[in-house]
Amino acid sequence: MYVLSAIVSLTLLGLTLGFLLGIAARYLKVESSPIVDELESLLPGSQCGQC
């Protein structure tokens, strides 16, 4: 009985927090600047092998 209640409570907690994170990601989204995107395309990536 305790195992079932633990599974149900953790499942509900996970679903609730996941739903809240999804809402927060939608409303708190940061728009990227086109200048930053252009500069990042000119720079080498972190795995460029130029070290």
Secondary structure, 3 states (H helix, E strand, C coil): CHHHHHHHHHHHHHHHHHHHHHHHHHHCCCCCCHHHHHHHHHCCCCCCCCC
